[in-house]
C-alpha cells in the first residue's frame, strides 16, 4: 500500500468517527395530522418525545390517533435517515461504501 493511501484512509476513518458522533447528536422532528401529533427522534434512533394536541383525542376514534402517532414517528425516522445519508455522503464524497448500514 502506498504511504499516501494509508494517510488518506486514516483521515477518512477519523472523519467517519466525527460524523458518527455528529449523527448521534442529531434530533429530528416530524408532525402528522397537520401538527396534531409531533414526534422527536434522536440520531441514536430513540424516540425522545411524542406530543399530542388534546383537540385530536377522541375516545371514539383511538385508531386515528394511533395512526397519527405512527405516521409522525415514521416521518421523523425517515428524515433522520436522509440527514444521516447526507452527512455520510459529505464525508465519503458519495463513494457509496454502505456506511449508512454500518451506522444504523
C-alpha positions in Angstrom: 0.0 0.0 0.0 1.3 3.5 -0.8 2.2 5.7 2.1 -0.2 8.4 1.0 -3.0 5.9 0.7 -2.6 4.9 4.4 -2.8 8.5 5.5 -5.9 9.1 3.4 -7.6 6.0 4.9 -6.7 7.2 8.4 -8.1 10.6 7.6 -11.3 9.0 6.2 -11.6 6.9 9.4 -11.2 10.0 11.6 -13.8 11.9 9.5 -16.2 9.0 9.7 -15.9 8.8 13.5 -16.5 12.5 13.8 -19.6 12.2 11.5 -20.9 9.3 13.6 -20.6 11.5 16.7 -22.4 14.3 14.9 -25.2 11.9 13.8 -25.6 10.7 17.3 -26.3 14.3 18.4 -28.9 14.9 15.7 -32.5 15.5 16.7 -35.3 15.4 14.1 -38.9 16.4 14.5 -41.9 15.5 12.3 -45.6 16.0 12.5 -48.7 14.3 11.3 -52.3 15.3 11.1 -51.5 19.0 10.4 -49.4 19.2 13.6 -51.8 17.3 15.7 -49.0 14.8 16.6 -45.3 15.7 16.8 -42.5 13.1 17.2 -39.0 13.9 18.1 -36.2 11.3 17.5 -32.5 11.3 18.1 -29.6 10.2 16.0 -29.3 7.2 18.3 -32.6 6.1 16.8 -34.6 6.7 20.0 -37.9 8.4 20.3 -37.3 11.4 22.5 -40.8 12.6 22.8 -44.4 12.4 21.4 -46.6 15.5 21.7 -50.4 15.1 21.1 -52.7 18.1 20.6 -55.5 17.5 23.1 -58.0 18.5 20.5 -57.4 15.3 18.5 -58.0 13.0 21.4 -61.3 11.4 20.6 -62.1 8.3 22.8 -64.4 7.1 20.0 -61.6 7.1 17.4 -58.4 5.9 19.2 -57.3 4.2 15.9 -56.9 7.6 14.2 -54.7 8.9 17.0 -52.6 5.7 16.8 -52.2 6.1 13.1 -51.1 9.7 13.5 -48.5 8.7 16.1 -47.1 6.0 13.9 -47.0 8.4 10.9 -45.2 11.1 12.9 -42.6 8.7 14.2 -42.0 7.1 10.8 -41.6 10.5 9.2 -39.1 11.6 11.9 -37.0 8.4 11.3 -37.2 8.9 7.5 -35.9 12.5 8.0 -33.1 11.2 10.3 -32.1 8.6 7.6 -31.9 11.3 4.9 -29.9 13.6 7.2 -27.6 10.7 8.1 -27.1 9.8 4.5 -26.3 13.4 3.6 -23.7 13.6 6.4 -22.0 10.4 5.4 -22.0 11.4 1.7 -20.2 14.6 2.7 -17.5 12.6 4.4 -17.2 9.9 1.8 -17.7 12.1 -1.2 -20.6 9.9 -2.2 -18.5 6.8 -2.7 -21.4 4.6 -1.6 -19.4 2.5 0.8 -22.5 1.2 2.5 -21.7 3.2 5.6 -25.2 4.1 6.4 -26.0 0.5 7.0 -22.9 0.2 9.3 -24.0 3.2 11.3 -27.6 2.3 11.8 
